[in-house]
Amino acid sequence: MNSDQRPDRRDLRWNFSAGVIDAAGWGAGMSFVSATTMLPLFVRQLTDSPIAVGMIQAVMLFGWLLPGILVSGRIDALPKVQRSVMWIAGIERLALFALAPCCIWFGATHPDALLAAFFLAWFIMNCAMGANLPGYYKLIAKTIPAEYRGRLYGVAGALSGLVGMGGALLAGWFLEHWAFPGGFAACFLAASLIQTATVFPLGLMREPRQPAEARHPTVRPLAQLGLIREDSRMLWLCVAVAVFSLNQMGAAFYTLFAIDRLGAADAEVARFTAAVTGGRAIAYLLVGWVGDRFGNRAALQMSTAFGVVAAVLAWHAPNLLWMYPVFILNEFAVQGWGVCTMNYVLELCPAERSATYTAVFGVFTGPFRVLLPLVGGAVAAWLGYPQLFLVGAVGAVGAMLLIALRLPEPRLAVGTRNPERAVG
């Protein structure tokens, strides 16, 4: 969003509220099917393979980060993106909804079929989400000024965390009373219904029509990748993400460590999920405020420090009580990187190029974030969980050094591509 295209106060309040409802609803729905706690437990009901558990994160990140490059050029050429965002969002939610009846049909008698159905639906859902992210971020870039984006995700994350705590406890009640597969069917159903109800405000956002002179011709996906050479900040951000992915390679196995080594039962995993969602509420407010006030670079440094501490605590954890701060601090790291990396990318470009920039970022970071959870499964089987967590701590320290040495704050840079507001 350029300075001469800023919305008036009424439109900003309207769009901000719609963005908060959608983002909060998405997070609240995911509290029933957390990829960190609930889904590893679900997959463990179907197979003992740690690689299958690692595939949860790998499939999710593949879907989020890679398909967008196939559509981003066309998205940048669209004068408005609202309609496409809503249609693709419907596909995401249908895929999640389909898992509820699959649990009932296959769960008790055909675990292999349910495992295959889960990964198929999970793949479709996350690929649809990844194809939708360029349009979604373009919609946000056109309707929400840069200095409001951190607080948008901060408020939304806090709401989703507070509501999600109740959702996670309700998910625990489902599992205690309906066990497997009925409890998980209820979780998938609840998640899909909440996310469907809260996505509709996106369709009501007051999106300005992109001026004809600002539209870019559709560019072939391979040609778009050349953007990485044009801006060293984008290059070094991608390198930092790749290194920090070592931290999340270990984090993907915190739940299995708690189950296999520390004896966590289903109800304990649900309580972990409640702690995660509660931590998410604080994490979003904190990183949103730091990102808006001091810049996304500072917020990334803070979030990475949380990742270091979480990995060290997991490496040394002697009992289940230690795992609560591990999950909470890891959530601070995850949400900080999730929010601030995308906000950082959006500040490197004008709004009409945001779809391509976010998609190129996904392509260059996706392989590391997709493959490392799978590698983590092999490392856990070979060396054990503590060694895997130690590697994660080292990766987060490396990412902190890269941010400090190679990533400038774009709002303070002379000649920045998106100079909307100086910090302070």
Secondary structure, DSSP 8 states (H G I E B T S, - for coil): --GGG---HHHHHHHHHHHHHHHHHHHHHHTTS-TTTHHHHHHHTT---HHHHHHHHHHHHHHHHSTHHHHHHHHHH-S--HHHHHHHHHHHHHHHHHHHHHHHHHTTT-HHHHHHHHHHHHHHHHHHHHHHHHHHHHHHHHHS-HHHHHHHHHHHHHHHHHHHHHHHHHHHHHHHHHIIIIIHHHHHHHHHHHHHHHHGGGGG-------GGG------HHHHTTHHHH-HHHHHHHHHHHHHHHHHHHHTTHHHHHHHTT---HHHHHHHHHHHHHHHHHHHHHHHHHHHHH-HHHHHHHHHHHHHHHHHHHHH--SHHHHHHHHHHHHHHHHHHHHHHHHHHHTTS-GGGHHHHHHHHHHHHHHHHHHHHHHHHHHHHHH-HHHHHHHHHHHHHHHHHHHHHH---GGGSTT-S-------
